[in-house]
C-alpha cells in the first residue's frame, strides 16, 4: 500500500511538472508567434498611369495616360486602392549583397508573406498567388547616406499575363533600419515616413503593358497573426490543466 501511495505521489508530481512546463511553453510560443507575422492595411491614390506597346525591334511606344484601356483593368489617375500585406519576420534570406553607393540590400522569402489589393472604381482586384513566393526586400544606407527601404512584392503569371505588385516603405533619413544587420526585417514600420504603391501588367501575346503607381495615404497595423499551431498548442495546454483540475476534484 505504501509503495502504491509512493508511486501515486510521484505520478502526480510528474503530471504537475508536465502541465506547468506545457502551459509555460505554450504561452511563450504564443507570444513568440504573435511577434513573427504582421498584417497591415493600406490605402493609396494613383498618381501615374503609363501604357506602352513593345515593338518588334524592342522599342516602346506610348507614355503617360489618364486612364488605361486594358480590358478589365481600366484604372485611372486619382483612383483609390485598398489592400493588405503580411510579412513574416522569420522569412528566409535568399539574396544579400552590398552594391554601389554604399547601400546594402537583402531579399527574403516566407510562406506567410501575402499581398492583396482592390481598385475602388474599376473593381479590379489582386490576391497574391500561393504558387509563387511573396518576397521581402530591404535596402539600407549608413545613416545620412540615403533612404532606407522595406518592400513586399510578388511577380505573378496567370498563364496569360505577367504581373508585378509591390508596397515599398521609405525613410529618407536613413535611420529606419540599422546598416547591414544580421536581420533587417523590421518588427515595426513606425520608422518609415512614407510609402509607395506600384502595379504593372504585361501581355506577352499583345506586347502591351501598363504601369500604375501612387503614394500610400495610410498604413495601419491590423494585428500580429499567430501561427496556426499556436491555437492548437494553447488549447492542448488548457485542456491538460482542465483535466488535471477535474481529476484533483474527484480525488478530494
C-alpha positions as CSV (number, residue, x, y, z in Angstrom):
1,X,0.0,0.0,0.0
2,X,2.8,2.3,0.9
3,X,4.6,1.5,-2.3
4,X,1.4,2.3,-4.3
5,X,1.0,5.7,-2.5
6,X,4.6,6.4,-3.2
7,X,4.1,5.7,-6.9
8,X,0.9,7.8,-7.0
9,X,2.7,10.7,-5.3
10,X,5.5,10.7,-7.9
11,X,3.0,10.3,-10.8
12,X,1.1,13.3,-9.5
13,X,4.3,15.3,-9.1
14,X,5.3,14.4,-12.6
15,X,1.9,15.4,-14.0
16,X,2.0,18.8,-12.3
17,X,5.5,19.4,-13.6
18,X,4.5,18.4,-17.1
19,X,1.4,20.5,-17.0
20,X,3.3,23.5,-15.7
21,X,6.0,23.1,-18.4
22,X,3.4,22.7,-21.1
23,X,1.5,25.7,-20.1
24,X,4.6,28.0,-19.8
25,X,6.0,26.7,-23.1
26,X,2.6,27.2,-24.8
27,X,2.3,30.8,-23.6
28,X,5.9,31.5,-24.6
29,X,5.4,30.0,-28.0
30,X,2.2,32.0,-28.5
31,X,3.9,35.2,-27.6
32,X,6.8,34.4,-30.0
33,X,4.4,33.5,-32.8
34,X,2.5,36.8,-32.4
35,X,5.7,38.6,-32.8
36,X,6.6,36.9,-36.1
37,X,3.8,37.7,-38.6
38,X,2.5,41.2,-39.0
39,X,-0.5,42.3,-41.1
40,X,-1.1,45.9,-42.3
41,X,-4.0,47.6,-44.1
42,X,-3.0,50.3,-46.6
43,X,-4.7,52.8,-48.9
44,X,-3.2,54.6,-51.9
45,X,-4.2,57.1,-54.5
46,X,-3.0,56.5,-58.1
47,X,-0.8,59.4,-59.3
48,X,0.5,57.9,-62.6
49,X,-0.7,55.5,-65.3
50,X,1.7,54.6,-68.1
51,X,0.7,52.4,-71.1
52,X,3.1,51.0,-73.7
53,X,3.3,48.6,-76.6
54,X,6.6,46.8,-77.3
55,X,7.5,47.0,-81.0
56,X,9.1,44.2,-83.0
57,X,12.5,46.0,-82.7
58,X,12.3,46.1,-78.9
59,X,11.4,49.8,-78.6
60,X,8.4,51.0,-76.7
61,X,5.6,53.2,-78.0
62,X,3.3,55.0,-75.5
63,X,3.6,57.0,-72.3
64,X,1.5,58.7,-69.6
65,X,-2.2,58.2,-70.0
66,X,-5.1,59.4,-67.8
67,X,-6.7,56.0,-67.9
68,X,-5.7,52.5,-69.0
69,X,-7.8,50.9,-71.8
70,X,-6.7,47.4,-70.8
71,X,-9.7,45.1,-70.9
72,X,-10.8,44.5,-67.3
73,X,-8.1,46.9,-66.0
74,X,-9.5,50.3,-66.8
75,X,-7.7,52.2,-63.9
76,X,-7.3,55.9,-63.8
77,X,-5.2,58.6,-62.1
78,X,-6.9,59.6,-58.9
79,X,-8.4,56.2,-58.2
80,X,-8.1,54.8,-54.7
81,X,-6.6,51.5,-53.9
82,X,-7.1,49.5,-50.7
83,X,-5.4,46.3,-49.6
84,X,-3.5,44.3,-47.1
85,X,0.0,42.9,-46.8
86,X,1.5,40.5,-44.3
87,X,5.1,39.7,-43.7
88,X,6.9,37.1,-41.6
89,X,10.0,38.2,-39.7
90,X,11.3,34.6,-39.9
91,X,11.3,34.7,-43.7
92,X,14.5,33.1,-45.1
93,X,17.2,35.2,-46.6
94,X,17.6,34.4,-50.3
95,X,19.9,37.1,-51.7
96,X,22.2,39.6,-50.0
97,X,24.9,41.9,-51.1
98,X,26.5,45.4,-50.9
99,X,26.1,47.5,-54.0
100,X,27.2,50.8,-55.4
101,X,27.0,54.0,-53.3
102,X,27.3,52.0,-50.1
103,X,23.9,50.6,-49.7
104,X,23.2,47.0,-48.7
105,X,20.2,45.0,-49.8
106,X,18.6,41.7,-48.9
107,X,15.8,39.6,-50.3
108,X,13.7,37.2,-48.1
109,X,11.1,34.5,-48.9
110,X,8.5,33.4,-46.5
111,X,5.4,31.2,-46.9
112,X,3.2,33.5,-44.8
113,X,4.0,36.7,-46.7
114,X,0.9,37.9,-48.6
115,X,-0.4,40.9,-50.6
116,X,-3.9,41.9,-51.7
117,X,-5.3,45.0,-53.4
118,X,-8.6,46.3,-54.9
119,X,-9.0,49.3,-57.1
120,X,-12.2,51.0,-55.8
121,X,-13.6,52.4,-59.1
122,X,-12.8,49.7,-61.6
123,X,-13.2,46.9,-59.1
124,X,-10.0,45.2,-60.3
125,X,-8.7,43.0,-57.5
126,X,-5.5,41.0,-56.9
127,X,-4.5,38.4,-54.3
128,X,-1.0,37.1,-54.2
129,X,-0.6,33.6,-55.6
130,X,0.3,30.7,-53.3
131,X,2.2,29.1,-56.2
132,X,4.8,31.9,-56.4
133,X,6.7,33.4,-53.5
134,X,5.9,36.8,-52.0
135,X,9.3,38.3,-51.3
136,X,10.5,40.9,-48.9
137,X,13.3,43.4,-49.8
138,X,15.3,45.6,-47.6
139,X,17.9,48.2,-48.5
140,X,19.8,50.4,-46.1
141,X,22.5,53.1,-46.2
142,X,24.8,54.3,-43.5
143,X,23.0,57.0,-41.5
144,X,22.5,60.1,-43.7
145,X,23.8,58.3,-46.8
146,X,20.4,57.6,-48.4
147,X,16.9,56.3,-48.0
148,X,16.2,53.1,-46.1
149,X,13.5,50.9,-47.8
150,X,11.4,47.9,-46.9
151,X,9.2,46.3,-49.6
152,X,6.7,43.5,-50.0
153,X,6.3,42.3,-53.6
154,X,5.4,39.5,-56.0
155,X,6.0,38.5,-59.6
156,X,3.0,36.6,-60.8
157,X,2.0,34.8,-64.1
158,X,-1.6,33.6,-64.6
159,X,-0.9,31.9,-68.0
160,X,-1.8,34.9,-70.0
161,X,-0.4,38.0,-68.2
162,X,2.7,38.8,-66.2
163,X,2.1,41.0,-63.1
164,X,4.2,42.7,-60.5
165,X,2.8,44.3,-57.4
166,X,4.7,46.0,-54.6
167,X,4.4,48.0,-51.5
168,X,7.5,50.0,-50.5
169,X,8.1,51.8,-47.2
170,X,10.7,54.6,-47.3
171,X,12.7,56.6,-44.8
172,X,14.7,59.5,-46.3
173,X,16.8,60.0,-43.1
174,X,18.4,56.5,-43.4
175,X,17.7,55.6,-39.8
176,X,14.7,53.3,-40.0
177,X,17.0,50.2,-40.5
178,X,20.4,49.6,-39.0
179,X,23.1,49.3,-41.6
180,X,24.0,45.7,-42.6
181,X,22.5,43.9,-39.5
182,X,22.1,40.2,-39.4
183,X,18.4,40.5,-39.8
184,X,16.9,43.6,-41.4
185,X,13.2,42.6,-41.4
186,X,11.6,45.2,-39.1
187,X,9.1,44.3,-36.4
188,X,7.6,47.8,-36.8
189,X,7.0,50.2,-39.7
190,X,6.9,53.2,-37.4
191,X,10.3,54.4,-38.6
192,X,9.2,54.8,-42.2
193,X,7.8,58.2,-43.1
194,X,6.2,57.4,-46.5
195,X,5.3,54.6,-48.8
196,X,4.7,53.8,-52.5
197,X,2.4,51.5,-54.4
198,X,3.3,50.0,-57.8
199,X,1.4,47.6,-60.1
200,X,2.3,46.5,-63.6
201,X,0.8,44.1,-66.0
202,X,2.2,42.8,-69.3
203,X,0.8,40.6,-72.0
204,X,3.4,38.5,-73.9
205,X,0.8,37.9,-76.7
206,X,-0.1,41.5,-77.4
207,X,3.2,43.0,-76.1
208,X,1.1,45.5,-74.3
209,X,2.0,46.8,-70.8
210,X,0.6,49.1,-68.1
211,X,2.4,50.6,-65.2
212,X,0.5,52.1,-62.3
213,X,2.0,53.9,-59.3
214,X,0.8,56.0,-56.4
215,X,1.6,57.2,-52.9
216,X,0.4,55.4,-49.8
217,X,-2.1,57.6,-47.9
218,X,-2.4,55.3,-44.9
219,X,-0.7,52.3,-43.4
220,X,-2.3,50.7,-40.3
221,X,-1.2,47.6,-38.4
222,X,-4.2,45.3,-38.2
223,X,-2.8,42.7,-35.9
224,X,0.0,40.3,-35.2
225,X,-1.1,37.0,-36.7
226,X,-0.4,33.9,-34.6
227,X,0.8,30.7,-36.3
228,X,-1.9,28.1,-36.8
229,X,-0.2,25.8,-34.4
230,X,-0.3,28.4,-31.7
231,X,-4.0,27.8,-31.0
232,X,-3.7,24.1,-31.0
233,X,-0.8,24.2,-28.5
234,X,-2.7,26.7,-26.3
235,X,-5.9,24.5,-26.4
236,X,-3.9,21.4,-25.6
237,X,-2.2,23.1,-22.6
238,X,-5.5,24.5,-21.3
239,X,-7.1,21.1,-21.8
240,X,-4.5,19.3,-19.8
241,X,-4.9,21.9,-17.0
242,X,-8.7,21.4,-17.0
243,X,-8.3,17.6,-17.0
244,X,-5.9,17.8,-14.0
245,X,-8.2,20.1,-12.1
246,X,-11.2,17.8,-12.7
247,X,-9.1,14.8,-11.6
248,X,-8.0,16.5,-8.5
249,X,-11.5,17.5,-7.5
250,X,-12.7,13.9,-7.9
251,X,-9.8,12.7,-5.7
252,X,-10.8,15.1,-3.0
